[in-house]
Amino acid sequence: MLGVSTDELSQPASPASVRAAGAVDVHAHIFPAGVPDLAAETGDERWPSLEAGDAGSGEGRIMCGPRVFRVVRPSLWDLRARFAELDGAGIAAQLVSPVPVTMTYWADADLAARYQRQLNDAIAREVSASGGRLAGLGGVPLQDPGRAVAELERAVGQLGLRGVQIGSRIGDMDLADPRLDTFFAAAAACGAIVFVHPIDGGGGTIRRTGQPFDFGLGMPTDTAIAATALVFEGVLARHSGLRVLLAHGCGTFPIAFPRLAMGALLTGHIDEAGFAALPDAVRRLWVDALVFDPANLALLVERFGAEHVLLGTDDPFVPGQLREAQEMVRKAADKGLISEPQAEAILGASARALLDLPARAAD
């Protein structure tokens, strides 16, 4: 739906309607129609492309060459379909990011830079057509940090995107790799949000492969390793203005953090002063609340503070989460696991502050 006018879209996009409506979702994906198919051009079947379904079938497909990578719903590329679902779930706005398979860190840097630029242009058009209901994150060719910085600055400074999505690891680089410091410095300087998402569906992170291991353990572990690098290996300390949002409740990091901290102290990785400062460092991170259990949500609030825990749904990939993610937050409040003000913060107030959206109108 490139170039669609806002009056064609279903339902409210004005600042007033965003202010008056409901929740804000910070973990949702988009694959705009019209991104070039580099698999067809280059013969490399790893490049992802979208085959958008027609009005009759509705169903679309993410392709990697001739292989169907994933069957997808129209809301992945069609704003009209997306907004109908958001309206039904009472979600006012979304921060949308690229589908993770588009993080093409395996590719030649020149081609990756071209692909990410075209993808970012397409996402920016969709955000512009949304009339305020979408904020966008782009992608960068982080296998070449210099090109990544250039595309980050273009995406934020020229296209108006709020930042970029990156993988939890970049090829052979973990996030504390010194080669990535120029990128993190640039992100801090331009106020970009850096959304860290696990790579390759969690594959290759743990000794077991397949399901439910990759989804249930690989992805959370991959995210936890990324968070550990940021906190324990100096990335946050080196870049004081860096704003990092991690997917899936920061994975297994919240429960592992006390053991990580004790291990760092016992092995001399940090001293007593560093040990005491760790909780404040952790609270510099933002996380989504996509943890599927109210009890887990209470731990997120303890680790990160409710002002840094934000509603996430993984829309449109995890069925039912547009509603169920909100219900989980409300159940946590009903059970006394978090307070009502904390629930309100998670459902929207904290995301509005991070994204500089209008405050929710009083009931």
C-alpha positions in Angstrom: 0.0 0.0 0.0 2.6 2.5 -1.0 1.4 6.0 -1.4 -2.0 5.5 0.0 -3.7 8.6 1.3 -4.8 8.8 4.9 -8.4 9.3 4.1 -8.4 5.8 2.6 -7.4 4.3 5.9 -9.8 2.9 8.4 -9.9 4.9 11.5 -8.4 7.5 13.4 -5.0 8.9 12.7 -5.2 12.5 14.0 -3.1 13.5 17.0 -6.4 13.9 18.9 -7.5 10.4 18.2 -4.2 8.9 19.1 -4.3 10.9 22.4 -7.8 9.7 23.2 -7.4 6.0 22.2 -5.8 3.1 24.0 -2.6 1.2 24.2 0.8 1.7 22.4 2.6 -1.4 21.0 6.3 -1.1 20.5 7.0 -4.5 19.1 5.3 -5.0 15.8 6.7 -5.8 12.3 6.0 -4.5 8.8 7.1 -5.6 5.4 6.0 -3.0 2.9 5.0 -4.1 -0.6 7.3 -3.1 -3.4 10.7 -3.8 -1.7 12.9 -5.1 -4.6 13.5 -8.8 -4.9 17.3 -9.1 -4.8 17.1 -12.9 -4.9 15.7 -12.6 -8.4 18.3 -10.1 -9.4 21.4 -11.7 -7.9 20.5 -15.4 -7.8 21.2 -15.6 -4.1 18.1 -17.2 -2.6 18.8 -15.9 0.9 17.4 -12.4 0.0 13.8 -12.0 1.4 11.0 -10.5 -0.5 7.2 -10.2 -0.1 4.5 -11.7 -2.3 1.5 -9.7 -1.2 -1.8 -11.6 -1.4 -4.6 -10.3 -3.5 -7.9 -9.1 -2.2 -9.4 -12.5 -2.8 -7.0 -14.8 -1.0 -5.8 -12.3 1.6 -2.8 -14.5 2.3 0.7 -13.4 1.5 4.1 -15.0 1.6 7.6 -14.0 2.6 9.9 -15.6 0.0 13.6 -16.4 0.0 14.1 -17.1 -3.7 11.6 -19.8 -4.6 11.3 -21.0 -1.0 8.3 -19.9 1.1 9.9 -18.6 4.3 6.6 -17.7 6.0 2.9 -17.4 5.2 1.7 -14.0 6.4 -1.5 -12.1 7.0 -2.4 -8.9 5.1 -1.8 -6.7 8.1 2.0 -7.2 7.6 1.8 -5.0 4.4 -1.6 -3.4 4.2 -2.3 -0.5 6.5 -6.1 -0.8 6.1 -6.0 -4.4 7.4 -3.5 -3.4 10.2 -5.6 -0.6 11.4 -8.8 -2.7 11.4 -7.0 -5.1 13.8 -5.6 -2.4 15.9 -9.0 -0.8 16.3 -10.5 -4.1 17.3 -7.9 -4.5 20.0 -8.0 -0.9 21.3 -4.4 -0.1 20.3 -3.8 3.5 19.4 -0.4 3.4 17.9 2.5 1.0 17.0 6.2 1.3 16.7 6.9 -0.9 13.6 10.2 -2.5 12.7 11.4 -4.7 9.8 10.7 -8.4 9.8 13.8 -10.0 11.4 14.7 -12.0 8.2 15.5 -8.7 6.5 18.5 -8.2 8.8 20.8 -9.5 6.1 24.2 -9.4 7.9 25.4 -12.4 5.8 25.3 -10.3 2.6 27.9 -8.3 0.7 28.0 -4.9 2.4 27.2 -2.9 -0.8 24.1 -5.0 -1.6 23.0 -5.0 2.1 23.3 -1.2 2.2 21.2 -0.9 -0.9 18.6 -3.3 0.4 18.3 -1.6 3.8 18.0 1.8 2.1 15.1 0.7 -0.1 13.5 -1.1 2.9 13.8 2.1 5.0 12.3 4.2 2.3 9.3 1.9 2.0 8.8 1.9 5.8 9.0 5.7 6.0 6.3 5.9 3.3 4.0 3.7 5.3 4.6 5.7 8.5 3.9 8.9 6.6 0.7 7.4 5.2 -0.4 6.3 8.7 -1.3 9.8 9.8 0.3 9.4 13.2 -0.7 5.9 14.2 2.7 4.4 13.3 6.2 5.3 14.2 9.0 3.5 12.4 12.3 1.8 12.9 14.5 1.0 10.0 17.4 -1.4 9.3 21.1 -0.9 8.8 23.9 -2.9 7.1 25.7 -3.4 10.4 28.3 -5.9 8.9 29.9 -2.6 7.8 29.6 -0.2 10.7 30.5 2.9 8.6 27.7 2.2 6.1 25.4 1.5 9.1 26.1 4.9 10.6 25.4 6.6 7.3 22.1 4.8 6.9 21.2 5.3 10.5 21.7 9.1 10.2 19.7 9.2 6.9 16.9 7.1 8.4 16.5 9.3 11.4 17.5 12.7 10.0 15.9 12.6 6.6 13.2 9.9 6.7 12.0 10.7 10.2 12.3 7.1 11.5 12.7 6.8 15.3 15.7 4.5 15.1 16.7 1.1 13.9 16.3 -2.6 14.6 19.5 -4.6 15.0 20.2 -8.2 15.7 21.3 -9.6 19.0 24.5 -10.6 17.2 26.0 -9.3 13.9 27.7 -12.2 12.1 30.7 -13.0 14.3 30.3 -9.8 16.4 28.5 -9.7 19.7 27.2 -6.2 20.7 30.2 -5.4 22.8 32.6 -5.8 19.9 34.7 -2.6 19.6 33.9 -2.5 15.8 30.4 -1.5 16.7 31.3 1.4 18.9 31.0 4.0 16.1 27.5 2.8 15.4 26.4 3.0 19.1 28.1 6.5 19.4 26.1 7.7 16.3 22.9 6.2 17.7 23.4 8.0 21.0 24.3 11.3 19.3 21.1 11.4 17.1 18.8 10.1 19.9 17.9 6.9 17.9 16.1 4.0 19.5 18.1 0.8 19.0 15.7 -2.1 19.1 17.6 -5.4 19.7 15.8 -8.5 18.3 17.1 -12.1 18.3 18.5 -13.3 15.0 17.7 -16.4 12.9 14.8 -17.4 15.1 17.1 -18.3 18.0 18.8 -21.0 15.9 22.4 -21.8 16.9 22.2 -20.2 20.3 21.8 -23.4 22.4 22.9 -27.0 22.0 19.4 -28.2 21.0 17.8 -27.1 17.7 14.3 -27.2 16.3 11.1 -26.4 18.2 10.2 -25.6 20.9 13.9 -25.1 21.7 14.7 -22.3 19.2 11.6 -20.3 20.0 11.3 -21.0 23.7 15.0 -21.1 24.7 17.1 -20.0 21.8 15.5 -16.6 21.2 15.4 -15.6 24.9 19.0 -16.8 25.4 20.2 -14.8 22.4 18.5 -11.7 23.7 20.0 -12.3 27.2 23.5 -12.6 25.7 23.0 -9.3 23.9 21.8 -7.6 27.2 24.8 -9.0 29.1 27.2 -7.6 26.6 25.5 -4.2 26.8 25.6 -4.1 30.6 28.6 -6.1 31.6 31.0 -5.3 28.8 30.8 -1.5 28.8 28.6 -0.6 25.9 26.2 1.4 28.1 29.0 2.9 30.1 30.8 4.1 26.9 27.6 5.6 25.4 25.7 7.5 28.1 22.9 8.7 25.8 22.2 5.3 24.2 18.6 4.2 24.2 18.2 0.5 23.8 15.0 -1.5 23.6 15.2 -5.3 23.8 12.6 -7.7 22.6 10.7 -10.5 24.4 11.1 -9.0 27.9 14.9 -9.1 27.5 14.8 -12.9 27.3 16.3 -14.8 30.2 18.3 -11.8 31.3 16.0 -10.7 34.1 16.1 -14.0 36.0 19.8 -14.5 35.2 20.9 -11.0 36.2 21.7 -11.7 39.9 23.9 -14.7 39.0 25.6 -12.7 36.2 26.3 -10.0 38.7 27.7 -12.4 41.3 29.8 -14.1 38.8 31.3 -10.9 37.6 32.2 -9.9 41.1 33.6 -13.3 42.1 35.8 -13.5 39.0 37.1 -10.0 39.3 35.3 -8.8 36.2 33.9 -5.9 38.3 34.8 -4.5 41.7 32.5 -3.7 44.6 31.6 -0.3 43.2 30.8 -1.8 39.9 28.7 -4.5 41.5 26.7 -1.8 43.3 26.1 0.2 40.2 24.8 -2.7 38.1 21.0 -2.3 38.9 21.1 1.3 37.8 22.8 0.2 34.5 20.1 -2.4 33.9 17.4 0.3 34.4 18.8 2.2 31.5 17.4 -0.5 29.2 13.9 -0.6 27.8 12.2 -3.9 27.3 8.9 -5.0 25.8 6.4 -7.0 28.0 5.9 -9.9 25.6 6.5 -12.6 28.3 3.1 -14.4 28.3 2.8 -14.6 32.1 1.8 -12.0 34.6 4.3 -13.3 37.1 7.1 -12.7 34.6 5.9 -9.1 34.2 6.4 -8.4 37.9 10.1 -9.4 37.5 10.4 -7.0 34.5 9.1 -4.1 36.6 11.5 -5.0 39.4 14.5 -5.1 37.1 13.8 -2.3 34.7 11.1 -0.1 36.3 7.6 0.3 34.9 8.7 3.4 33.0 11.0 1.2 30.9 8.6 -1.8 30.4 6.5 -1.3 27.3 3.6 -3.3 25.7 4.8 -5.6 22.9 2.8 -8.0 20.7 5.1 -9.2 17.9 2.2 -8.3 15.6 1.3 -9.9 13.2 3.3 -13.0 14.0 2.0 -14.3 17.4 -1.7 -14.9 17.2 -4.0 -13.2 19.6 -1.4 -11.0 21.2 -2.9 -7.6 20.2 -5.5 -8.4 22.9 -3.8 -11.0 25.1 -0.7 -8.9 25.8 -2.9 -6.2 27.2 -5.0 -8.7 29.2 -1.8 -10.1 30.7 -0.8 -6.6 32.0 -4.3 -6.1 33.5 -4.2 -9.6 35.1 -0.8 -8.7 36.7 -2.5 -5.6 38.3 -5.6 -7.6 39.3 -3.4 -10.1 41.1 -1.5 -7.4 42.9 1.8 -8.3 41.1 2.1 -4.7 39.8 0.2 -1.6 40.7 -2.5 0.1 38.6 -0.2 3.0 37.8 2.5 0.6 36.7 0.0 -1.2 34.5 -1.1 2.1 32.9 2.6 2.9 32.3 3.2 -0.4 30.6 0.1 -0.2 28.4 1.0 3.2 27.0 2.3 6.0 29.1 5.9 4.8 29.0 5.9 4.2 25.3 4.4 7.7 24.7 7.2 9.2 26.7 9.8 7.2 24.8 8.3 8.0 21.4 7.2 11.6 22.3 3.5 10.8 21.4 0.6 12.8 22.8 -0.4 11.9 26.3 -3.5 9.7 26.7 -6.6 11.8 27.4 -8.2 11.5 30.8 -11.1 9.1 31.0 
